[in-house]
Amino acid sequence: MVNDLSEQQIRSQQFAQALMPNVQPDSIPWPMGDKLQNSIPSEVDSSRLEAAVQNLFKETDTTNPNRTRALVVVYDNNIIVEKYAPGFSKNIRLTGWSMTKSITSAIAGVLVEQNRLNIDAPAPVPEWKENDDPRHQITTRHLLQQTTGLKFEEVYSKSSHATRMLCEHGDMGAYAASLRLQHAIGSRFHYSSGNSNILSRIIRHIVGDNDYHAFPYEQLFYRIGMYSIVLEPDASGTFVGSSFCFATARDWARFGLLYLNNGMFNGQQILSPDWVKQSVTPSSVAEQGEYGFQWWLNKGKAGRRENRLFPTLPEDLFFADGFEGQNVFVIPSKKLVVVRLGFTRKKEYGEVRFLEDVIAAVK
């Protein structure tokens, strides 16, 4: 988006991009490549699974259709079913919208592992550096857990902080960082794309402009075979860590596998197990135990486990969630990663029933 900077200024920016590895994914076994096993594990009821898939793609409401575009189900690290709507395929990049937040969290986790980011120190945000600024006490952990207390209206049906940030400001992180406090820091969970873009800007400041645009690709994506992924920057050159990420369904599944396996991928420890554990541990102020480090959770509040987002689904379920039905579901107890991408304008597309059916198909 051309904002705050002229088109000429934007086009003149020079990014040192990562060099794509010279690989042929079709000849490399999954998950680093796209060569799949042809067999289905004996414990999987393939007929029941196929029925669940057909039901997910079936349109029962023609006036407000689900428009499922891509589905990948991974069980025990292998793809057991994959389906695409007409016009889509395993090679098509699809938007993740707010699933990008989980990507941004993972990039922060790489910096933590490299001892370059202390999430419990005051967040390194220039606008908050003075000790007498009440926002100085906001930590990166608060940003990750969406507990900063910053005033931010996450509404897309009118002019709001979210729409102004995404559509009117060239430096989205700076805009979000300029906002005042509405609540005491750490006192409540409040979902905000602004927090995610402040986090993305912090990552840029730590990494430095010489390495920033290559950093996620070299340190994370290419190490787990995510060769299709595209992070889009704002006009200032900072990745829009809240929203603007595209990848194939298989690459979204690879990202889920990284967390299913506690940060291990293809024999390499990409993220520390402790980071993954913290990422899926709910903030103490999330009333339903529903949020960790930019991941949605199904934990329920301590002492009230029945008060979960999805009471009929396993408690250890966690997921990346994006606008219009973009999801990466991870269920460690069932060894499952489920990716669903689509264009659903209503609140639900039948995800709970589908996940119930997939779980039932794995004996």
C-alpha positions in Angstrom: 0.0 0.0 0.0 1.3 3.4 -1.0 1.1 5.3 2.3 3.3 8.0 4.0 6.0 7.4 1.4 5.8 8.1 -2.3 5.6 5.3 -4.8 9.1 6.3 -6.0 10.5 6.1 -2.4 8.9 2.7 -1.9 10.2 1.3 -5.2 13.7 2.6 -4.5 14.0 0.5 -1.3 16.6 -2.2 -1.5 16.0 -5.5 0.3 18.7 -8.1 0.7 16.6 -11.1 0.1 17.4 -14.7 1.0 18.7 -17.0 -1.8 16.2 -19.8 -2.5 17.9 -23.2 -2.0 18.4 -25.1 -5.3 16.1 -28.0 -4.6 13.6 -30.0 -6.5 10.8 -30.6 -3.9 9.0 -33.2 -6.0 12.0 -35.5 -5.7 12.5 -35.0 -1.9 10.4 -37.0 0.6 7.8 -35.2 2.7 8.1 -33.1 4.8 11.2 -31.4 3.4 9.9 -32.1 -0.1 6.6 -33.0 -1.8 7.2 -36.7 -2.5 4.5 -38.4 -0.5 4.0 -42.0 0.7 1.3 -43.8 -1.1 0.1 -45.9 1.8 -2.4 -45.0 4.6 -1.6 -46.2 8.1 -3.7 -49.2 9.2 -5.1 -47.3 12.1 -6.8 -44.7 9.8 -10.3 -45.5 8.7 -9.9 -44.2 5.1 -13.6 -44.5 4.3 -14.6 -42.5 7.3 -11.9 -39.9 6.6 -13.0 -39.5 3.0 -16.6 -39.0 4.1 -15.5 -36.2 6.4 -13.6 -34.5 3.6 -16.5 -34.7 1.2 -18.8 -33.3 3.8 -16.4 -30.3 4.4 -16.3 -29.5 0.7 -20.1 -30.0 0.2 -22.0 -26.7 -0.1 -25.3 -26.9 1.8 -26.0 -23.1 1.9 -25.7 -21.7 -1.6 -26.5 -18.2 -0.5 -23.6 -18.1 1.9 -21.2 -20.9 0.9 -18.2 -22.1 2.8 -15.9 -22.0 -0.2 -13.2 -24.4 1.1 -10.3 -24.0 -1.2 -7.6 -26.3 0.3 -7.4 -29.1 2.8 -4.3 -31.0 4.1 -4.5 -33.5 6.9 -1.2 -34.8 8.4 -1.2 -37.8 10.8 1.9 -39.1 12.4 4.0 -36.6 10.3 2.6 -37.9 6.9 -0.1 -36.4 4.7 -3.0 -38.8 4.8 -5.5 -36.8 2.8 -5.3 -33.7 0.6 -8.0 -32.0 -1.5 -8.4 -28.7 -3.4 -11.3 -26.9 -4.9 -11.4 -26.5 -8.7 -8.9 -23.9 -9.8 -6.6 -24.5 -6.8 -3.7 -27.0 -6.3 -0.8 -27.8 -4.0 1.3 -25.2 -5.8 -1.1 -22.2 -5.2 -0.1 -19.8 -2.4 -3.1 -18.8 -0.3 -3.4 -16.0 2.2 -3.2 -16.8 5.9 -4.5 -13.4 7.1 -4.1 -13.5 10.9 -2.3 -16.9 10.9 0.6 -14.6 10.1 0.6 -13.7 13.8 1.7 -17.3 14.6 4.5 -16.9 12.0 5.6 -13.7 13.6 5.7 -15.4 17.0 7.9 -18.2 15.6 10.3 -15.6 14.2 10.5 -14.0 17.7 11.2 -17.4 19.1 14.2 -17.8 16.8 15.6 -14.5 18.3 15.0 -15.7 21.8 16.9 -18.9 21.0 19.8 -16.8 19.7 19.8 -14.8 23.0 19.0 -11.6 21.1 15.5 -11.0 22.6 14.5 -11.0 26.3 10.7 -11.2 26.3 10.4 -10.2 29.9 12.4 -7.0 29.6 10.7 -3.8 28.6 9.9 -4.1 24.9 12.5 -2.3 22.8 10.1 0.2 21.3 11.5 3.7 20.7 8.2 5.4 21.5 8.2 3.8 25.0 11.9 4.2 26.0 11.4 6.9 28.6 11.0 5.6 32.1 8.1 8.0 32.8 6.1 6.8 29.8 3.6 4.3 31.3 4.0 2.1 28.2 7.7 1.6 29.2 6.6 -1.3 31.4 5.1 -3.2 28.4 7.2 -6.3 27.7 7.5 -8.4 24.6 5.7 -11.1 26.5 2.7 -8.8 26.8 2.8 -8.2 23.1 2.9 -12.0 22.4 0.1 -12.7 24.8 -2.0 -9.7 23.7 -2.1 -8.2 27.2 -0.4 -4.8 26.5 -3.4 -2.7 27.6 -3.1 -0.5 24.4 -6.3 0.9 23.0 -6.9 -0.9 19.7 -10.2 -1.5 18.0 -10.0 -4.7 15.9 -13.1 -4.1 13.7 -13.1 -4.3 9.9 -16.7 -3.2 9.1 -15.8 0.5 9.6 -12.9 2.9 10.1 -11.0 1.5 13.2 -7.5 1.3 14.5 -7.1 -2.0 12.5 -8.3 -0.6 9.2 -6.4 2.7 9.6 -3.3 0.8 10.4 -3.5 -1.6 7.5 -4.8 0.8 4.9 -3.5 4.3 5.8 -0.1 4.0 7.5 3.2 3.3 5.9 4.8 2.2 9.1 2.1 0.0 10.8 4.2 -0.9 13.8 4.9 2.8 14.5 1.3 3.7 14.3 0.3 0.9 16.7 3.1 1.9 19.1 1.8 5.5 19.1 -1.5 4.5 20.7 -2.2 5.1 24.4 -3.0 2.7 27.1 -6.7 1.9 27.8 -6.2 -0.8 30.5 -3.6 -1.6 33.0 -0.7 -3.5 31.4 -1.1 -7.3 31.8 -4.6 -7.0 33.3 -6.6 -8.4 30.4 -6.5 -10.3 27.1 -7.4 -8.0 24.2 -6.8 -9.4 20.7 -5.0 -6.7 18.6 -3.2 -6.8 15.2 -1.4 -3.7 16.4 0.5 -5.7 19.0 1.6 -8.1 16.3 2.9 -5.3 14.1 4.8 -3.8 17.0 6.4 -7.2 17.5 7.3 -7.4 13.9 9.0 -3.9 14.0 10.9 -5.0 17.1 12.2 -8.0 15.2 13.4 -5.7 12.4 15.2 -3.4 14.9 17.0 -6.3 16.5 18.0 -8.0 13.3 19.0 -4.8 11.5 18.1 -3.8 8.0 21.1 -5.6 6.3 19.8 -9.0 7.3 16.1 -8.4 8.2 14.3 -9.3 5.0 16.3 -12.6 4.6 16.2 -13.5 8.3 12.8 -15.4 8.5 13.6 -17.3 5.3 17.1 -18.3 6.2 16.5 -19.0 9.9 13.0 -20.5 9.8 11.2 -21.1 6.5 13.8 -22.7 4.3 14.9 -24.9 7.2 11.5 -26.5 7.3 10.9 -26.7 3.5 8.5 -23.7 3.3 9.8 -22.6 -0.1 6.5 -21.0 -1.3 6.0 -18.6 1.6 5.8 -14.8 1.0 5.8 -12.3 3.8 4.6 -8.9 2.5 6.1 -5.6 4.0 4.4 -2.3 4.6 5.5 0.8 2.8 8.4 1.3 5.4 9.7 -2.2 4.6 8.6 -3.9 7.8 6.8 -7.2 7.4 3.1 -6.9 8.2 3.3 -9.4 11.0 -0.4 -9.4 11.8 -1.8 -10.3 8.4 0.1 -10.4 5.1 1.5 -13.8 4.5 0.9 -16.3 1.6 1.9 -19.9 1.4 0.7 -23.2 -0.1 -1.5 -25.5 2.0 1.4 -27.9 2.3 3.7 -25.2 3.6 1.1 -24.1 6.2 1.1 -27.8 7.2 4.9 -27.8 7.6 4.6 -24.9 9.9 2.0 -26.9 12.0 4.4 -29.9 12.0 7.1 -27.7 13.5 5.0 -27.1 16.6 3.5 -30.6 16.7 7.1 -31.9 17.1 8.1 -29.4 19.7 10.3 -27.2 17.4 12.1 -30.2 15.8 12.0 -30.6 12.0 13.9 -33.0 9.9 16.2 -33.8 12.7 17.0 -30.2 13.5 15.9 -28.2 16.5 14.5 -25.1 14.9 12.6 -23.7 17.9 13.4 -24.7 21.5 10.9 -27.1 23.1 10.5 -24.5 25.9 9.5 -21.8 23.4 6.8 -24.1 22.0 5.6 -25.0 25.5 5.4 -21.3 26.4 3.6 -20.6 23.1 0.8 -23.0 23.9 0.5 -22.0 27.6 -2.4 -19.6 28.2 -2.0 -16.2 29.6 -3.3 -16.0 33.2 -5.7 -13.3 32.1 -7.2 -15.1 29.1 -10.7 -15.9 30.5 -11.1 -19.2 28.6 -7.4 -20.1 28.6 -7.7 -19.4 24.9 -4.5 -17.6 23.9 -0.7 -18.1 24.2 2.0 -16.5 22.1 0.0 -15.5 19.1 -1.6 -19.0 19.0 -5.2 -19.8 19.9 -5.7 -22.5 22.5 -8.4 -24.9 23.7 -7.1 -25.1 27.3 -10.0 -23.7 29.3 -9.5 -21.6 32.4 -7.7 -23.4 35.3 -10.2 -25.1 37.4 -12.9 -24.8 34.7 -11.7 -27.0 31.9 -15.2 -27.3 30.5 -15.0 -23.5 29.6 -13.1 -24.2 26.4 -13.5 -22.7 23.0 -14.4 -26.2 21.6 -15.5 -28.4 24.5 -15.9 -31.5 22.3 -12.3 -31.3 21.0 -9.1 -32.2 22.8 -7.8 -29.9 25.4 -4.3 -29.8 23.9 -5.6 -28.5 20.5 -4.0 -25.2 19.5 -4.4 -23.4 16.2 -3.4 -20.5 14.0 -6.6 -18.6 13.0 -7.1 -16.2 10.1 -10.0 -14.2 8.6 -12.5 -16.0 6.5 -11.6 -19.5 7.7 -7.9 -19.9 7.5 -6.7 -22.4 10.0 -3.8 -24.6 11.0 -5.0 -26.9 13.8 -2.4 -28.9 15.8 -3.6 -31.7 18.1 -0.5 -33.4 19.7 -2.5 -36.1 21.5 -3.8 -37.3 18.2 -0.6 -36.7 16.2 -2.6 -34.5 13.8 -2.1 -31.3 11.9 -5.1 -30.1 9.9 -4.9 -27.2 7.4 -8.0 -25.6 6.0 -8.0 -22.6 3.7 -11.0 -20.9 2.2 -13.1 -17.8 1.6 -15.9 -18.2 4.2 -17.8 -15.0 4.9 -19.7 -16.4 7.9 -18.4 -17.2 11.3 -18.0 -20.9 11.0 -17.6 -23.5 8.2 -18.1 -26.7 10.1 -14.6 -26.9 11.6 -15.7 -28.5 14.8 -17.6 -31.4 13.2 -14.9 -31.9 10.7 -12.2 -32.2 13.4 -14.4 -34.5 15.4 -14.8 -36.7 12.3 -11.1 -36.7 11.5 -10.3 -37.7 15.1 -12.9 -40.5 14.9 -11.2 -41.7 11.7 -7.9 -42.3 13.5 -8.4 -45.3 15.6 
